[in-house]
Amino acid sequence: MVTEIGLFYLVGMTVLFFFWAYGIVSFVLDLKNKFIPKGRQYLRGRRRLKEEQKREKERQEREEQLY
């Protein structure tokens, strides 16, 4: 037969396991829904800025060649 302390221990560990698992699932969902899209958006913006700078540089070189 399970003692009161043993039962308290099992209930406590079950509750702690629930919050531990909930924390892991929440973290994974935050990564999937917040951080990964923000990272992709940041990289797209950096690529776009780099392309714009390249186009501007080429345009300036063409203008210099015309003069």
CHARMM internal coordinates of N, CA and C (Angstrom, degrees):
IC EDIT
DIST 1 N 1 CA 1.4385
DIST 1 CA 1 C 1.5371
ANGL 1 N 1 CA 1 C 109.24
DIST 1 C 2 N 1.3306
ANGL 1 CA 1 C 2 N 115.53
DIHE 1 N 1 CA 1 C 2 N 143.47
DIST 2 N 2 CA 1.4549
ANGL 1 C 2 N 2 CA 121.29
DIHE 1 CA 1 C 2 N 2 CA -177.13
DIST 2 CA 2 C 1.5335
ANGL 2 N 2 CA 2 C 109.46
DIHE 1 C 2 N 2 CA 2 C -82.25
DIST 2 C 3 N 1.3246
ANGL 2 CA 2 C 3 N 115.55
DIHE 2 N 2 CA 2 C 3 N 134.05
DIST 3 N 3 CA 1.4623
ANGL 2 C 3 N 3 CA 119.29
DIHE 2 CA 2 C 3 N 3 CA 178.33
DIST 3 CA 3 C 1.5237
ANGL 3 N 3 CA 3 C 109.66
DIHE 2 C 3 N 3 CA 3 C -80.24
DIST 3 C 4 N 1.3313
ANGL 3 CA 3 C 4 N 115.40
DIHE 3 N 3 CA 3 C 4 N 170.83
DIST 4 N 4 CA 1.4616
ANGL 3 C 4 N 4 CA 120.14
DIHE 3 CA 3 C 4 N 4 CA -179.99
DIST 4 CA 4 C 1.5189
ANGL 4 N 4 CA 4 C 111.26
DIHE 3 C 4 N 4 CA 4 C -65.16
DIST 4 C 5 N 1.3174
ANGL 4 CA 4 C 5 N 116.41
DIHE 4 N 4 CA 4 C 5 N -39.09
DIST 5 N 5 CA 1.4723
ANGL 4 C 5 N 5 CA 120.13
DIHE 4 CA 4 C 5 N 5 CA 179.32
DIST 5 CA 5 C 1.5226
ANGL 5 N 5 CA 5 C 110.15
DIHE 4 C 5 N 5 CA 5 C -65.86
DIST 5 C 6 N 1.3213
ANGL 5 CA 5 C 6 N 116.90
DIHE 5 N 5 CA 5 C 6 N -41.69
DIST 6 N 6 CA 1.4588
ANGL 5 C 6 N 6 CA 120.98
DIHE 5 CA 5 C 6 N 6 CA 177.84
DIST 6 CA 6 C 1.5129
ANGL 6 N 6 CA 6 C 111.74
DIHE 5 C 6 N 6 CA 6 C -63.12
DIST 6 C 7 N 1.3213
ANGL 6 CA 6 C 7 N 116.41
DIHE 6 N 6 CA 6 C 7 N -42.53
DIST 7 N 7 CA 1.4631
ANGL 6 C 7 N 7 CA 120.72
DIHE 6 CA 6 C 7 N 7 CA 177.97
DIST 7 CA 7 C 1.5245
ANGL 7 N 7 CA 7 C 110.70
DIHE 6 C 7 N 7 CA 7 C -64.48
DIST 7 C 8 N 1.3313
ANGL 7 CA 7 C 8 N 116.79
DIHE 7 N 7 CA 7 C 8 N -43.76
DIST 8 N 8 CA 1.4675
ANGL 7 C 8 N 8 CA 121.59
DIHE 7 CA 7 C 8 N 8 CA 177.13
DIST 8 CA 8 C 1.5321
ANGL 8 N 8 CA 8 C 110.40
DIHE 7 C 8 N 8 CA 8 C -59.67
DIST 8 C 9 N 1.3286
ANGL 8 CA 8 C 9 N 115.94
DIHE 8 N 8 CA 8 C 9 N -41.90
DIST 9 N 9 CA 1.4686
ANGL 8 C 9 N 9 CA 121.08
DIHE 8 CA 8 C 9 N 9 CA 178.74
DIST 9 CA 9 C 1.5317
ANGL 9 N 9 CA 9 C 110.65
DIHE 8 C 9 N 9 CA 9 C -62.45
DIST 9 C 10 N 1.3205
ANGL 9 CA 9 C 10 N 117.64
DIHE 9 N 9 CA 9 C 10 N -46.71
DIST 10 N 10 CA 1.4673
ANGL 9 C 10 N 10 CA 121.12
DIHE 9 CA 9 C 10 N 10 CA -179.75
DIST 10 CA 10 C 1.5263
ANGL 10 N 10 CA 10 C 111.74
DIHE 9 C 10 N 10 CA 10 C -62.60
DIST 10 C 11 N 1.3134
ANGL 10 CA 10 C 11 N 117.27
DIHE 10 N 10 CA 10 C 11 N -43.07
DIST 11 N 11 CA 1.4594
ANGL 10 C 11 N 11 CA 121.25
DIHE 10 CA 10 C 11 N 11 CA 178.90
DIST 11 CA 11 C 1.5271
ANGL 11 N 11 CA 11 C 109.79
DIHE 10 C 11 N 11 CA 11 C -65.05
DIST 11 C 12 N 1.3301
ANGL 11 CA 11 C 12 N 116.23
DIHE 11 N 11 CA 11 C 12 N -44.53
DIST 12 N 12 CA 1.4651
ANGL 11 C 12 N 12 CA 119.96
DIHE 11 CA 11 C 12 N 12 CA 179.38
DIST 12 CA 12 C 1.5183
ANGL 12 N 12 CA 12 C 112.41
DIHE 11 C 12 N 12 CA 12 C -61.11
DIST 12 C 13 N 1.3171
ANGL 12 CA 12 C 13 N 117.23
DIHE 12 N 12 CA 12 C 13 N -44.69
DIST 13 N 13 CA 1.4598
ANGL 12 C 13 N 13 CA 120.76
DIHE 12 CA 12 C 13 N 13 CA 179.74
DIST 13 CA 13 C 1.5272
ANGL 13 N 13 CA 13 C 111.02
DIHE 12 C 13 N 13 CA 13 C -66.42
DIST 13 C 14 N 1.3108
ANGL 13 CA 13 C 14 N 117.52
DIHE 13 N 13 CA 13 C 14 N -36.06
DIST 14 N 14 CA 1.4678
ANGL 13 C 14 N 14 CA 120.81
DIHE 13 CA 13 C 14 N 14 CA 177.55
DIST 14 CA 14 C 1.5275
ANGL 14 N 14 CA 14 C 110.31
DIHE 13 C 14 N 14 CA 14 C -64.23
DIST 14 C 15 N 1.3247
ANGL 14 CA 14 C 15 N 117.14
DIHE 14 N 14 CA 14 C 15 N -44.15
DIST 15 N 15 CA 1.4685
ANGL 14 C 15 N 15 CA 121.12
DIHE 14 CA 14 C 15 N 15 CA 178.71
DIST 15 CA 15 C 1.5244
ANGL 15 N 15 CA 15 C 110.42
DIHE 14 C 15 N 15 CA 15 C -64.03
DIST 15 C 16 N 1.3325
ANGL 15 CA 15 C 16 N 117.21
DIHE 15 N 15 CA 15 C 16 N -44.93
DIST 16 N 16 CA 1.4655
ANGL 15 C 16 N 16 CA 119.98
DIHE 15 CA 15 C 16 N 16 CA 178.75
DIST 16 CA 16 C 1.5237
ANGL 16 N 16 CA 16 C 111.53
DIHE 15 C 16 N 16 CA 16 C -63.52
DIST 16 C 17 N 1.3353
ANGL 16 CA 16 C 17 N 116.77
DIHE 16 N 16 CA 16 C 17 N -39.05
DIST 17 N 17 CA 1.4613
ANGL 16 C 17 N 17 CA 119.82
DIHE 16 CA 16 C 17 N 17 CA 177.53
DIST 17 CA 17 C 1.5149
ANGL 17 N 17 CA 17 C 110.64
DIHE 16 C 17 N 17 CA 17 C -63.09
DIST 17 C 18 N 1.3347
ANGL 17 CA 17 C 18 N 117.78
DIHE 17 N 17 CA 17 C 18 N -39.38
DIST 18 N 18 CA 1.4578
ANGL 17 C 18 N 18 CA 121.07
DIHE 17 CA 17 C 18 N 18 CA 179.04
DIST 18 CA 18 C 1.5264
ANGL 18 N 18 CA 18 C 110.57
DIHE 17 C 18 N 18 CA 18 C -59.93
DIST 18 C 19 N 1.3367
ANGL 18 CA 18 C 19 N 117.49
DIHE 18 N 18 CA 18 C 19 N -48.29
DIST 19 N 19 CA 1.4558
ANGL 18 C 19 N 19 CA 119.80
DIHE 18 CA 18 C 19 N 19 CA -179.08
DIST 19 CA 19 C 1.5201
ANGL 19 N 19 CA 19 C 111.81
DIHE 18 C 19 N 19 CA 19 C -68.43
DIST 19 C 20 N 1.3238
ANGL 19 CA 19 C 20 N 117.64
DIHE 19 N 19 CA 19 C 20 N -33.80
DIST 20 N 20 CA 1.4633
ANGL 19 C 20 N 20 CA 121.83
DIHE 19 CA 19 C 20 N 20 CA 177.21
DIST 20 CA 20 C 1.5328
ANGL 20 N 20 CA 20 C 109.41
DIHE 19 C 20 N 20 CA 20 C -63.54
DIST 20 C 21 N 1.3385
ANGL 20 CA 20 C 21 N 116.12
DIHE 20 N 20 CA 20 C 21 N -49.25
DIST 21 N 21 CA 1.4650
ANGL 20 C 21 N 21 CA 120.26
DIHE 20 CA 20 C 21 N 21 CA 179.88
DIST 21 CA 21 C 1.5267
ANGL 21 N 21 CA 21 C 110.62
DIHE 20 C 21 N 21 CA 21 C -64.17
DIST 21 C 22 N 1.3388
ANGL 21 CA 21 C 22 N 117.53
DIHE 21 N 21 CA 21 C 22 N -40.91
DIST 22 N 22 CA 1.4578
ANGL 21 C 22 N 22 CA 121.39
DIHE 21 CA 21 C 22 N 22 CA 178.67
DIST 22 CA 22 C 1.5301
ANGL 22 N 22 CA 22 C 110.51
DIHE 21 C 22 N 22 CA 22 C -61.08
DIST 22 C 23 N 1.3244
ANGL 22 CA 22 C 23 N 117.37
DIHE 22 N 22 CA 22 C 23 N -40.23
DIST 23 N 23 CA 1.4590
ANGL 22 C 23 N 23 CA 121.40
DIHE 22 CA 22 C 23 N 23 CA 178.27
DIST 23 CA 23 C 1.5183
ANGL 23 N 23 CA 23 C 112.11
DIHE 22 C 23 N 23 CA 23 C -63.07
DIST 23 C 24 N 1.3152
ANGL 23 CA 23 C 24 N 116.94
DIHE 23 N 23 CA 23 C 24 N -42.61
DIST 24 N 24 CA 1.4715
ANGL 23 C 24 N 24 CA 120.49
DIHE 23 CA 23 C 24 N 24 CA 179.43
DIST 24 CA 24 C 1.5266
ANGL 24 N 24 CA 24 C 110.00
DIHE 23 C 24 N 24 CA 24 C -64.76
DIST 24 C 25 N 1.3157
ANGL 24 CA 24 C 25 N 117.05
DIHE 24 N 24 CA 24 C 25 N -45.92
DIST 25 N 25 CA 1.4713
ANGL 24 C 25 N 25 CA 120.81
DIHE 24 CA 24 C 25 N 25 CA -179.65
DIST 25 CA 25 C 1.5276
ANGL 25 N 25 CA 25 C 110.20
DIHE 24 C 25 N 25 CA 25 C -63.13
DIST 25 C 26 N 1.3148
ANGL 25 CA 25 C 26 N 117.67
DIHE 25 N 25 CA 25 C 26 N -41.71
DIST 26 N 26 CA 1.4705
ANGL 25 C 26 N 26 CA 120.96
DIHE 25 CA 25 C 26 N 26 CA 178.95
DIST 26 CA 26 C 1.5255
ANGL 26 N 26 CA 26 C 110.79
DIHE 25 C 26 N 26 CA 26 C -63.16
DIST 26 C 27 N 1.3205
ANGL 26 CA 26 C 27 N 116.70
DIHE 26 N 26 CA 26 C 27 N -41.49
DIST 27 N 27 CA 1.4598
ANGL 26 C 27 N 27 CA 120.47
DIHE 26 CA 26 C 27 N 27 CA 178.93
DIST 27 CA 27 C 1.5192
ANGL 27 N 27 CA 27 C 111.30
DIHE 26 C 27 N 27 CA 27 C -62.77
DIST 27 C 28 N 1.3184
ANGL 27 CA 27 C 28 N 117.41
DIHE 27 N 27 CA 27 C 28 N -44.82
DIST 28 N 28 CA 1.4681
ANGL 27 C 28 N 28 CA 121.29
DIHE 27 CA 27 C 28 N 28 CA 179.56
DIST 28 CA 28 C 1.5291
ANGL 28 N 28 CA 28 C 110.45
DIHE 27 C 28 N 28 CA 28 C -63.14
DIST 28 C 29 N 1.3172
ANGL 28 CA 28 C 29 N 116.86
DIHE 28 N 28 CA 28 C 29 N -42.37
DIST 29 N 29 CA 1.4673
ANGL 28 C 29 N 29 CA 119.49
DIHE 28 CA 28 C 29 N 29 CA 179.75
DIST 29 CA 29 C 1.5294
ANGL 29 N 29 CA 29 C 111.17
DIHE 28 C 29 N 29 CA 29 C -67.79
DIST 29 C 30 N 1.3349
ANGL 29 CA 29 C 30 N 117.67
DIHE 29 N 29 CA 29 C 30 N -36.86
DIST 30 N 30 CA 1.4642
ANGL 29 C 30 N 30 CA 120.14
DIHE 29 CA 29 C 30 N 30 CA 175.23
DIST 30 CA 30 C 1.5205
ANGL 30 N 30 CA 30 C 110.69
DIHE 29 C 30 N 30 CA 30 C -62.46
DIST 30 C 31 N 1.3224
ANGL 30 CA 30 C 31 N 116.60
DIHE 30 N 30 CA 30 C 31 N -43.11
DIST 31 N 31 CA 1.4711
ANGL 30 C 31 N 31 CA 119.35
DIHE 30 CA 30 C 31 N 31 CA 177.26
DIST 31 CA 31 C 1.5202
ANGL 31 N 31 CA 31 C 110.35
DIHE 30 C 31 N 31 CA 31 C -58.51
DIST 31 C 32 N 1.3327
ANGL 31 CA 31 C 32 N 115.09
DIHE 31 N 31 CA 31 C 32 N -48.20
DIST 32 N 32 CA 1.4600
ANGL 31 C 32 N 32 CA 120.28
DIHE 31 CA 31 C 32 N 32 CA -175.73
DIST 32 CA 32 C 1.5276
ANGL 32 N 32 CA 32 C 112.03
DIHE 31 C 32 N 32 CA 32 C -66.28
DIST 32 C 33 N 1.3070
ANGL 32 CA 32 C 33 N 117.54
DIHE 32 N 32 CA 32 C 33 N -40.56
DIST 33 N 33 CA 1.4612
ANGL 32 C 33 N 33 CA 120.37
DIHE 32 CA 32 C 33 N 33 CA -171.19
DIST 33 CA 33 C 1.5200
ANGL 33 N 33 CA 33 C 114.95
DIHE 32 C 33 N 33 CA 33 C -98.28
DIST 33 C 34 N 1.3304
ANGL 33 CA 33 C 34 N 118.69
DIHE 33 N 33 CA 33 C 34 N -17.72
DIST 34 N 34 CA 1.4672
ANGL 33 C 34 N 34 CA 120.48
DIHE 33 CA 33 C 34 N 34 CA -176.82
DIST 34 CA 34 C 1.5164
ANGL 34 N 34 CA 34 C 112.32
DIHE 33 C 34 N 34 CA 34 C -118.84
DIST 34 C 35 N 1.3232
ANGL 34 CA 34 C 35 N 115.69
DIHE 34 N 34 CA 34 C 35 N -59.57
DIST 35 N 35 CA 1.4561
ANGL 34 C 35 N 35 CA 119.71
DIHE 34 CA 34 C 35 N 35 CA -167.98
DIST 35 CA 35 C 1.5265
ANGL 35 N 35 CA 35 C 113.25
DIHE 34 C 35 N 35 CA 35 C -75.34
DIST 35 C 36 N 1.3095
ANGL 35 CA 35 C 36 N 118.24
DIHE 35 N 35 CA 35 C 36 N -41.11
DIST 36 N 36 CA 1.4658
ANGL 35 C 36 N 36 CA 120.09
DIHE 35 CA 35 C 36 N 36 CA 179.88
DIST 36 CA 36 C 1.5282
ANGL 36 N 36 CA 36 C 110.85
DIHE 35 C 36 N 36 CA 36 C -65.92
DIST 36 C 37 N 1.3625
ANGL 36 CA 36 C 37 N 120.32
DIHE 36 N 36 CA 36 C 37 N -46.43
DIST 37 N 37 CA 1.4716
ANGL 36 C 37 N 37 CA 118.69
DIHE 36 CA 36 C 37 N 37 CA 176.23
DIST 37 CA 37 C 1.5314
ANGL 37 N 37 CA 37 C 113.20
DIHE 36 C 37 N 37 CA 37 C -61.21
DIST 37 C 38 N 1.3469
ANGL 37 CA 37 C 38 N 117.51
DIHE 37 N 37 CA 37 C 38 N -38.69
DIST 38 N 38 CA 1.4676
ANGL 37 C 38 N 38 CA 119.74
DIHE 37 CA 37 C 38 N 38 CA 178.27
DIST 38 CA 38 C 1.5231
ANGL 38 N 38 CA 38 C 110.58
DIHE 37 C 38 N 38 CA 38 C -64.80
DIST 38 C 39 N 1.3173
ANGL 38 CA 38 C 39 N 117.26
DIHE 38 N 38 CA 38 C 39 N -39.35
DIST 39 N 39 CA 1.4626
ANGL 38 C 39 N 39 CA 120.61
DIHE 38 CA 38 C 39 N 39 CA 177.56
DIST 39 CA 39 C 1.5171
ANGL 39 N 39 CA 39 C 111.89
DIHE 38 C 39 N 39 CA 39 C -64.15
DIST 39 C 40 N 1.3165
ANGL 39 CA 39 C 40 N 116.37
DIHE 39 N 39 CA 39 C 40 N -42.28
DIST 40 N 40 CA 1.4699
ANGL 39 C 40 N 40 CA 120.01
DIHE 39 CA 39 C 40 N 40 CA 177.64
DIST 40 CA 40 C 1.5244
ANGL 40 N 40 CA 40 C 110.80
DIHE 39 C 40 N 40 CA 40 C -63.76
DIST 40 C 41 N 1.3351
ANGL 40 CA 40 C 41 N 116.59
DIHE 40 N 40 CA 40 C 41 N -42.33
DIST 41 N 41 CA 1.4594
ANGL 40 C 41 N 41 CA 120.71
DIHE 40 CA 40 C 41 N 41 CA 179.16
DIST 41 CA 41 C 1.5299
ANGL 41 N 41 CA 41 C 110.12
DIHE 40 C 41 N 41 CA 41 C -62.38
DIST 41 C 42 N 1.3181
ANGL 41 CA 41 C 42 N 117.19
DIHE 41 N 41 CA 41 C 42 N -41.81
DIST 42 N 42 CA 1.4618
ANGL 41 C 42 N 42 CA 121.82
DIHE 41 CA 41 C 42 N 42 CA 178.92
DIST 42 CA 42 C 1.5324
ANGL 42 N 42 CA 42 C 110.55
DIHE 41 C 42 N 42 CA 42 C -61.63
DIST 42 C 43 N 1.3243
ANGL 42 CA 42 C 43 N 116.73
DIHE 42 N 42 CA 42 C 43 N -45.19
DIST 43 N 43 CA 1.4622
ANGL 42 C 43 N 43 CA 119.87
DIHE 42 CA 42 C 43 N 43 CA -179.76
DIST 43 CA 43 C 1.5302
ANGL 43 N 43 CA 43 C 111.41
DIHE 42 C 43 N 43 CA 43 C -65.97
DIST 43 C 44 N 1.3420
ANGL 43 CA 43 C 44 N 117.40
DIHE 43 N 43 CA 43 C 44 N -39.33
DIST 44 N 44 CA 1.4704
ANGL 43 C 44 N 44 CA 120.05
DIHE 43 CA 43 C 44 N 44 CA 177.04
DIST 44 CA 44 C 1.5217
ANGL 44 N 44 CA 44 C 110.30
DIHE 43 C 44 N 44 CA 44 C -61.73
DIST 44 C 45 N 1.3180
ANGL 44 CA 44 C 45 N 116.84
DIHE 44 N 44 CA 44 C 45 N -42.15
DIST 45 N 45 CA 1.4588
ANGL 44 C 45 N 45 CA 120.39
DIHE 44 CA 44 C 45 N 45 CA 179.79
DIST 45 CA 45 C 1.5226
ANGL 45 N 45 CA 45 C 111.64
DIHE 44 C 45 N 45 CA 45 C -64.42
DIST 45 C 46 N 1.3291
ANGL 45 CA 45 C 46 N 117.06
DIHE 45 N 45 CA 45 C 46 N -40.66
DIST 46 N 46 CA 1.4680
ANGL 45 C 46 N 46 CA 120.03
DIHE 45 CA 45 C 46 N 46 CA 178.70
DIST 46 CA 46 C 1.5198
ANGL 46 N 46 CA 46 C 110.87
DIHE 45 C 46 N 46 CA 46 C -64.50
DIST 46 C 47 N 1.3389
ANGL 46 CA 46 C 47 N 116.39
DIHE 46 N 46 CA 46 C 47 N -42.08
DIST 47 N 47 CA 1.4726
ANGL 46 C 47 N 47 CA 119.48
DIHE 46 CA 46 C 47 N 47 CA 178.23
DIST 47 CA 47 C 1.5217
ANGL 47 N 47 CA 47 C 111.00
DIHE 46 C 47 N 47 CA 47 C -63.19
DIST 47 C 48 N 1.3282
ANGL 47 CA 47 C 48 N 116.02
DIHE 47 N 47 CA 47 C 48 N -42.43
DIST 48 N 48 CA 1.4694
ANGL 47 C 48 N 48 CA 120.26
DIHE 47 CA 47 C 48 N 48 CA -179.90
DIST 48 CA 48 C 1.5281
ANGL 48 N 48 CA 48 C 110.67
DIHE 47 C 48 N 48 CA 48 C -62.76
DIST 48 C 49 N 1.3318
ANGL 48 CA 48 C 49 N 117.30
DIHE 48 N 48 CA 48 C 49 N -43.90
DIST 49 N 49 CA 1.4641
ANGL 48 C 49 N 49 CA 120.24
DIHE 48 CA 48 C 49 N 49 CA 178.20
DIST 49 CA 49 C 1.5226
ANGL 49 N 49 CA 49 C 111.35
DIHE 48 C 49 N 49 CA 49 C -62.95
DIST 49 C 50 N 1.3202
ANGL 49 CA 49 C 50 N 116.53
DIHE 49 N 49 CA 49 C 50 N -40.44
DIST 50 N 50 CA 1.4524
ANGL 49 C 50 N 50 CA 120.45
DIHE 49 CA 49 C 50 N 50 CA 179.72
DIST 50 CA 50 C 1.5388
ANGL 50 N 50 CA 50 C 110.72
DIHE 49 C 50 N 50 CA 50 C -64.07
DIST 50 C 51 N 1.3417
ANGL 50 CA 50 C 51 N 116.10
DIHE 50 N 50 CA 50 C 51 N -41.24
DIST 51 N 51 CA 1.4656
ANGL 50 C 51 N 51 CA 120.04
DIHE 50 CA 50 C 51 N 51 CA 178.05
DIST 51 CA 51 C 1.5235
ANGL 51 N 51 CA 51 C 110.99
DIHE 50 C 51 N 51 CA 51 C -65.49
DIST 51 C 52 N 1.3291
ANGL 51 CA 51 C 52 N 116.76
DIHE 51 N 51 CA 51 C 52 N -40.98
DIST 52 N 52 CA 1.4633
ANGL 51 C 52 N 52 CA 119.97
DIHE 51 CA 51 C 52 N 52 CA 178.80
DIST 52 CA 52 C 1.5273
ANGL 52 N 52 CA 52 C 110.88
DIHE 51 C 52 N 52 CA 52 C -63.86
DIST 52 C 53 N 1.3167
ANGL 52 CA 52 C 53 N 117.38
DIHE 52 N 52 CA 52 C 53 N -40.93
DIST 53 N 53 CA 1.4631
ANGL 52 C 53 N 53 CA 120.78
DIHE 52 CA 52 C 53 N 53 CA 178.24
DIST 53 CA 53 C 1.5262
ANGL 53 N 53 CA 53 C 110.35
DIHE 52 C 53 N 53 CA 53 C -64.25
DIST 53 C 54 N 1.3251
ANGL 53 CA 53 C 54 N 116.50
DIHE 53 N 53 CA 53 C 54 N -39.30
DIST 54 N 54 CA 1.4616
ANGL 53 C 54 N 54 CA 120.30
DIHE 53 CA 53 C 54 N 54 CA 178.95
DIST 54 CA 54 C 1.5299
ANGL 54 N 54 CA 54 C 110.37
DIHE 53 C 54 N 54 CA 54 C -64.40
DIST 54 C 55 N 1.3550
ANGL 54 CA 54 C 55 N 116.46
DIHE 54 N 54 CA 54 C 55 N -44.66
DIST 55 N 55 CA 1.4644
ANGL 54 C 55 N 55 CA 120.01
DIHE 54 CA 54 C 55 N 55 CA 178.42
DIST 55 CA 55 C 1.5237
ANGL 55 N 55 CA 55 C 111.22
DIHE 54 C 55 N 55 CA 55 C -63.21
DIST 55 C 56 N 1.3242
ANGL 55 CA 55 C 56 N 117.08
DIHE 55 N 55 CA 55 C 56 N -41.34
DIST 56 N 56 CA 1.4693
ANGL 55 C 56 N 56 CA 120.79
DIHE 55 CA 55 C 56 N 56 CA 179.34
DIST 56 CA 56 C 1.5294
ANGL 56 N 56 CA 56 C 110.65
DIHE 55 C 56 N 56 CA 56 C -63.76
DIST 56 C 57 N 1.3115
ANGL 56 CA 56 C 57 N 116.65
DIHE 56 N 56 CA 56 C 57 N -40.65
DIST 57 N 57 CA 1.4639
ANGL 56 C 57 N 57 CA 120.72
DIHE 56 CA 56 C 57 N 57 CA 179.48
DIST 57 CA 57 C 1.5321
ANGL 57 N 57 CA 57 C 110.33
DIHE 56 C 57 N 57 CA 57 C -64.57
DIST 57 C 58 N 1.3364
ANGL 57 CA 57 C 58 N 115.96
DIHE 57 N 57 CA 57 C 58 N -43.26
DIST 58 N 58 CA 1.4627
ANGL 57 C 58 N 58 CA 119.80
DIHE 57 CA 57 C 58 N 58 CA 178.82
DIST 58 CA 58 C 1.5290
ANGL 58 N 58 CA 58 C 110.39
DIHE 57 C 58 N 58 CA 58 C -63.89
DIST 58 C 59 N 1.3358
ANGL 58 CA 58 C 59 N 117.24
DIHE 58 N 58 CA 58 C 59 N -39.69
DIST 59 N 59 CA 1.4528
ANGL 58 C 59 N 59 CA 120.97
DIHE 58 CA 58 C 59 N 59 CA 179.30
DIST 59 CA 59 C 1.5290
ANGL 59 N 59 CA 59 C 110.43
DIHE 58 C 59 N 59 CA 59 C -63.80
DIST 59 C 60 N 1.3312
ANGL 59 CA 59 C 60 N 116.79
DIHE 59 N 59 CA 59 C 60 N -43.12
DIST 60 N 60 CA 1.4584
ANGL 59 C 60 N 60 CA 120.50
DIHE 59 CA 59 C 60 N 60 CA 178.36
DIST 60 CA 60 C 1.5304
ANGL 60 N 60 CA 60 C 111.23
DIHE 59 C 60 N 60 CA 60 C -63.64
DIST 60 C 61 N 1.3294
ANGL 60 CA 60 C 61 N 117.44
DIHE 60 N 60 CA 60 C 61 N -39.66
DIST 61 N 61 CA 1.4671
ANGL 60 C 61 N 61 CA 120.48
DIHE 60 CA 60 C 61 N 61 CA 178.69
DIST 61 CA 61 C 1.5310
ANGL 61 N 61 CA 61 C 110.18
DIHE 60 C 61 N 61 CA 61 C -64.15
DIST 61 C 62 N 1.3309
ANGL 61 CA 61 C 62 N 117.28
DIHE 61 N 61 CA 61 C 62 N -40.62
DIST 62 N 62 CA 1.4565
ANGL 61 C 62 N 62 CA 120.18
DIHE 61 CA 61 C 62 N 62 CA 177.73
DIST 62 CA 62 C 1.5146
ANGL 62 N 62 CA 62 C 111.60
DIHE 61 C 62 N 62 CA 62 C -64.40
DIST 62 C 63 N 1.3408
ANGL 62 CA 62 C 63 N 117.00
DIHE 62 N 62 CA 62 C 63 N -40.52
DIST 63 N 63 CA 1.4613
ANGL 62 C 63 N 63 CA 120.59
DIHE 62 CA 62 C 63 N 63 CA 178.37
DIST 63 CA 63 C 1.5297
ANGL 63 N 63 CA 63 C 110.57
DIHE 62 C 63 N 63 CA 63 C -64.30
DIST 63 C 64 N 1.3294
ANGL 63 CA 63 C 64 N 117.03
DIHE 63 N 63 CA 63 C 64 N -40.43
DIST 64 N 64 CA 1.4601
ANGL 63 C 64 N 64 CA 120.28
DIHE 63 CA 63 C 64 N 64 CA 179.15
DIST 64 CA 64 C 1.5316
ANGL 64 N 64 CA 64 C 111.11
DIHE 63 C 64 N 64 CA 64 C -65.75
DIST 64 C 65 N 1.3085
ANGL 64 CA 64 C 65 N 116.41
DIHE 64 N 64 CA 64 C 65 N -35.11
DIST 65 N 65 CA 1.4578
ANGL 64 C 65 N 65 CA 119.37
DIHE 64 CA 64 C 65 N 65 CA 179.42
DIST 65 CA 65 C 1.5344
ANGL 65 N 65 CA 65 C 111.06
DIHE 64 C 65 N 65 CA 65 C -69.35
DIST 65 C 66 N 1.3278
ANGL 65 CA 65 C 66 N 116.98
DIHE 65 N 65 CA 65 C 66 N -30.02
DIST 66 N 66 CA 1.4592
ANGL 65 C 66 N 66 CA 120.30
DIHE 65 CA 65 C 66 N 66 CA -179.42
DIST 66 CA 66 C 1.5239
ANGL 66 N 66 CA 66 C 111.34
DIHE 65 C 66 N 66 CA 66 C -71.91
DIST 66 C 67 N 1.3279
ANGL 66 CA 66 C 67 N 119.05
DIHE 66 N 66 CA 66 C 67 N -26.85
DIST 67 N 67 CA 1.4698
ANGL 66 C 67 N 67 CA 120.85
DIHE 66 CA 66 C 67 N 67 CA -177.32
DIST 67 CA 67 C 1.4666
ANGL 67 N 67 CA 67 C 112.58
DIHE 66 C 67 N 67 CA 67 C -92.00
END
COOR INIT
IC SEED 1 N 1 CA 1 C
IC BUILD
